[in-house]
Amino acid sequence: MLRTRLFASLLLLGGPWFGAVMLSAAEVDSPTTDEMVIVFDQVHVLPMDSERILRNQRVLVQGDRIIALAPADELAIPDGAKRIAGEGRYLLPGLAEMHGHVPPTVDFSGMPARYLDDVLLLYLAGGVTTVRGMLGHEHQLRLKDDIATGKRLGPTLYLAGPSFNQHTVTSVEQARERVQQHKAEGWDLLKIHPGLSLEHYRAIAKEAQKQGIDFAGHVPEDVGIEQAILLGSRTIDHLDGYMAALGGFDTPLTKQDMAALVALTKTHQVAVVPTQALWETIIGAADADKLQHYDELKYMPARVIAGWERYLEAGSGAYYTGETAAIHAENRQRLLGALYQAGVTILMGTDAPQLYSVPGLSLRHELPMMAEAGMSYYDILRSGTVSVGEYFADKDTFGLVKAGHRADLLLVDNNPLEDLSVLYQPAGVMVRGQWLSRSELETKLADIAAARNAENRGR
């Protein structure tokens, strides 16, 4: 009720600001309370409802919601509000990682005890305020609730449960029971891994439809991409299954070669999460020396990096294509371009943390590849904002800079419609109404890097 009254009064007040704390974006570091109003003042807004910029705006946030947006000279700032001086910066919705992973909440495989919190912070530092976690672990649903209620800092989580594969599903009846169990436990979707038979996949799909829960992920070999689409996979992640069906591992593909599968994808409204940068590494097409010199590796445990290095040295794996990897990678880019041109929904994702894909910071490698495939900067941004909000429309309202939407916001120094790299060093990130300035993010990142150094010295 308080928010409703405040919103109504703000629309009526108009005129110059009054009673605000005059702080720059770099100075406002403290977390907010539910009742405090935060004002982004004199910002250029990318609302993401269309390819446009609203200049010199004020955006008001209270609690976890955006409550008002209007030209700065038409919207007053209430007494006691905390003002973030936009100074001509650009404000857009927070980004999403639609194929991410979150470590277990308990110690595992000798990893540092703080690793989970570090991963959550890295997502935020990269401007990622929403993560679709694609492999559930014990206690993750509690973690999701702890983040949502402010007990723990991190992006909003939507979680797939533990894997559906040939080891966890060995009969049609078990397939049905497992779907029912995941729905009852509160997982947001089902995670499909390779190895499932077509019979078991069909049972999962049928029961998932009955229970009202999505399934997504990989395309098992015995299922194939056409059946995955026809049976209702909500997303095809990593563009899995397309190359196998098209013979694209070692033979250059044309747009005509891909046309039928692209049309089928569009017709059945199946979205894709490409993860192009990671898959370039997995198939053996990436520059190994360049990977090993990524600056963001300083935030990852030595044990993790050592595992990544072993993968490069081995030159093998289920998806590794070796000598034809360059052709494979080019075909993946052509396919992404064809899907985009056909109007298939593309969702931003990097599969972090995986091979040289550091949470949040991995976007700096993925976004350029999306652009190289032919996607416009606006549509790249859309893939991580409004399209994700539409995907999760039954869960919450977010993805636009608009009153009533969740206050997940990214403040950057220049126009990302002209230069995507401005996203990589945000002036600040707001997640569910909590503001993290660049200085605070830098302090937290430095702490993670120092902890990694200390761990390495102790090995």
N, C-alpha and C positions, 0 to 999 in steps of 0.2 A: 504494500500500500504506500509506504514511504517513497519507493522508487516512482510509482505512478504519479504521486503528487508533485514530486520534484521535477519529473519530466514535463508535466503540464505547466508548471511555473516557469521553467526555463524557456519554453516556447513563447511565453508571453512577455518575458522581461526585455529581451533585445538590448542593444546598446553596448557601451564599453564594459570591460571587465571590472569587477570590484572585489576586494577582500581576498584576492588570490595570493598564494606564495609564489614569488617570481623566481623560478629556478630553471636552469637550462636542462636539456636532456641528459647531459653528463653528470649533473648534480643531484638528480632525483633518484635516490638509490633505495630508500626504505620501502618495505612492503606495505600494501594498503590494507585497510580494514573494509568490512562489508559496507559501512556507511559513508566512507570517504568518497568524494567525487574527484576524479583525476581528469584534467583537461589537457588535450593536445591542442596547442594554440598556434595559429598561423602555419598550418601544414597544408601541403598539397595532397589530396586524397585520391587514391586509386580505389574506388568503391568495388570494382570488379563485377558490377552488373552489366557493364559494357566497356568497350575500349575508350575510356575517357578519363580525364583528370579534373577534379574539382579543386580549384585553387583557393588558397587563403581561407581555409576552413578551421572551425573548432569542432573537436570531437570530444564528447563527454562520456565518461565511463563511471559507473558505480557498481560496486560488487564485481560480479563476473559478466556484466552486460554493458554493451554500448547503449546509452540512453538518449543521445541526441547528436545530430550532425547538421551543421549549417554554416553559412559564411561567417567569418569571424566578427564582422561588424553587425551581425544580426542576432547573435546569441551571447547572452551574458554569462559570466562565470560566477557561480554562487559563492557566498561567504565560506571561507575555510577550505576551498578547493585547492588541490595541489596542481600547479600549472607546469606543464612540460612545454618549454618554448620550442616550437617547431623550427623556427628560423629558416623557413623555406624548404625544410626537408619533406620527404614523401612518406605517406602512411598508407599501408596496405594490409590486408589480412595476413595472419601468420600462415606459414606453409605447412604442408603435411608430408609425412613419410608413410606411403601406403603399402610398403612391404618392408617393415622394420622388425627388429628383434630386441627384446628386453631381457637382460640376464635374470636368472632366478634370484629370489630375494634372500636366499641362504647361500653360504659359501659353497662353491663348486669348483672342482678341478684345480684347486690351489690358487684360485684367482684372489686378488686383493679384496678385503672385506668392503672397501669403499667403491668397488667397481660399478655396482648398480647405480649408485647416486651419481657417479662420474658420467656414465652413459646418458642418464636422464638430463644432466646439465649440458652435455655436448649437443644433444638434440636442440635444446633451447638456444644455445650459443650460435647454432647454424640457422636460427629462425624457424625451426620446426616446433610447432605448438600442438600438433596432433599426430599421433602414431597409430597406425594399424599394425599391431603386433601379430606376426604370422607364425608363431609356434608357442603354444601355451606351456607353462610350467606350474608346478605346485606353488601355491600362495600368490600367483600373479593377480588373481581377482581381488585379493585383499590389497595388493599394491595399487591396482586401479582405483579402488575406493579411497585409499589413503591420499592419493594424488588429487582426486576430485574434491575431497573434503579439506585440503590444505595441510594435511599432516606431513606430506612429503612434496618436495618441489619437483615438477616434471611436466612434460606435455600430457595432454589428455590422451588416455589410452582406450582403444577399442581392440579387443583381443580375440584371436583365434585360439581354440583349445589345442590340446596335444594332437599329434599327427594321426591322420588316417592313412595307413599304408598296408602292405601285405603282411606285416607282422602284428599289427593291431586289429586288423579286420580279416578273419579267416572264414567267415560264413555270412550268408545273407541276414540271418537272424542277429548275428553279432553286429553287423553294419547298422541295422535298425536300432538296436539297443544303444549303441555308442552315440548315434545321433541324438536319441532321446536323452541320454545322460548329459551330453554337452549342453543341450538346450536347458535342461533342468538346473545345471550348475551355474548357468548365467554367462556362458561364453557368447561373444558377439557373432562369431562365424566358425565354420569348420575348416580346418587346414588339410588340403589334399596333397599328399606326397606321391612320388612314383611307386610303382609296384602293385597297385590295385588291379584286380581283374575287371573286365567290363561288367560282369554280373554284379560284383560287389559295388562298383561305382554307381551302377543304376539303382541299386538298393539305397545307397546313401542319398542320391539325388531325390529319389521318390520320398524318402522319409524326411529329408530336409525341407522339401516343399510342404509336406504335411505339418511339420513342426513350426514352419515359418522362420527358418534360419538359413542364412546364406552359406554356400561352400565355395572355396576358391583356392588358387595356388597353382600347383603343377598339373601337367597332363600326363597321366600314366601311359606307358607305351601301348598297353593292350586296349586302352580307351581311344586314344587318338583325338586330335584337335576337333574334328567335326562332331564327334559324339559329345565331347566336353561342352561344346557350344550348344548343341541341341538339347542336352540334358540340363542346362541351366547354370553352369559355373558362372558366378557373379563377375569374377575377373579371371583373366588368363595372365599369370605372373611370369615375368622373364620372357614373354613371347613364346612360352614353352609349347612345343607340339607343332608349331607352324613349319619350322625348317625340316622336321622329320617327314611331314606330309608332302612338302614341296621339293624335297631333295636339295635343300639349300645349304647343306654342310660343305659341299665341294663344287657346286655348279652355280655360276652367276644366274640370278633370277631377274626376270623382267616384270614390269607392272602387270602385264597380261597373265603371266604365270601365277601371280598372287591374287588376281581379281576375284575369283570365286570364293576363296576363303575370307578375303576382306569383306565381300558383300554379305557372306553368311554371318560374320561377326557383327556387322552393322545391323542386319535384319533382326537378330536376336538380342540386340542391345547389350552385348557383352563388352565390358571395359577391359583395357589392358594396362598392366603396370610393367613398363619395358625393362627397367634396371639395366640400361645399355652399358654403362661404364663398368659395372661389376662383371657383366657377362663377357665383355671384351677380355677381361682378365681370366675368367674361368675357362674360356675356350682357347686361350693361349695367343691372343692377338694383341695384347697390350705391351707397351714398352716397359720391360721389367726394371730397367735402371730408373726410369722416371717414377715408377710406382714406389720404389724404395727410397726415394728422396722427397716424398710428400711431407710437407712441414707438419701436418696434423698427426703424423705417427707418434709424435712426442707425447700425445695424450693417451696412448694405448699401452697396456702392460707388455713387457718384453716377451712374456710367454705367448701372447696372442700374435705378436709380430713374428716370432720365431716360427709359429705354425704357418703363417702366410708365406714366409720365405721358403719353407719346406715344400709348399705347393708349387711355387715357381720352379724350384730345383727339380722336382719330380717330373714335371711336364706330362702329367697324366690326370685322369679323372673321368667321371661318367660323361661330362659334357665337353671334355677337351678334344679339339679337332686338329691340333698340331699344325702340320704343313699347309692345310687348307683353311686355317683359322682366319686369315685375312679375307678370304672369299666369304666365309661364314659371317664375319663381322659386317662386311659390306651389305650382305643380303639382309641382315637384321636391321640395318639402317634404312635400306630400301623398303622393307616391310613396315617399319614404323612410319615412314613418310606416306606410304600408300594407305595405311589405316587412318592416319591423320587427315589426308585429303578426302577420304570417304566419310569423314565425320564420326568415326568411332571415338568413344570417350577414352581419353588418355589420362591416366592418373600418375602423379609424381611418386617415384619410389626409387630406392637405391639398394635395398637389402642390407642395410647396415645393422650391426657391425659384422661385416664379412671381409673377404680378401681385399685389403687396402681401401675399404669403404668405412670410414670413421663416421659415427653417428652425427647427423646434422651437417658436418663439414663435407660429407660426400656429395652434397648437392653441387658443389663447385666443379665437379667432374661430370655429373649427370646432365646438368642443364645445357652446357655447350653441345653435348651430343644430341640432345633433343632439337636444339636449334639447327645443327648440321643436317638433321633428318628432314628439315623443312618447316618445323613448327615456328610460328610467330612468337615473339617474346610475350605478347599478351596471352596467347593460348598456353604457353609454358606456365605462366603464372596461374592461369585458370586451372590447369591440371593439378595444382597444389592448393587451391583455395576454394572457389565456388563449386567446382566439380566434386570435390571431396565433401563439401557441405551437402550437396545434392545426394551423394552416395549415402551419407549418414543422416538424411533428413528425418528418419524415424527415431533418431537418438537425441538430437539437439538441433539448435538453429545456429549455424556459424558459416563462415566462408565469405562473407561480405562485410564491408564497413558500412553498417546500417543499424539503426536503432532496433534493439531487440536481439541482435546477434551476440554470440559469445564474444567477450572482449579478448580475442586473440589477435594481436596486432604487431606489425613489424615497421619500425621507423628507420628509414635509410636516407643517406645524404643526398642522393641524386635520383633521377627518374629511371626506374628499372625497365621501362618500356624502350629506353634507348640503350641501356647497358645493364645486363643481368648481373654483372660482377659486383654491383653496388649492394646486392643482397648478402655478400659474403662477409661484410664487416658492418653489421647493422649498428645504428646509433643507439638502439635499444629494442628490447622485445617485451611484449606484454602477453602473459599467458593467464587466461581466466581472470583478468583484471589486476594481476600482480605485475608490476613494472620492474624490469631489470635493465638498467642503463648499460651503456658500453663499458664504462669504468668498472661496474660491478661484474659484468661478464668477463672482462679481462682479468680481474682479480681472481675469479673462480677458475678460469682457464690456467692461469699461472700456478695456482695451487695444485691443480691436477698434474701439470707438467712436473712440478717439484716433487710431488708424491711418486710419479713414475721414475724420476731420477733416483730418488732415495731407495725405491724398491730394487732398481737395477744394481745399485751399489751394494745392496745387501744380499744379492744372489751369489 
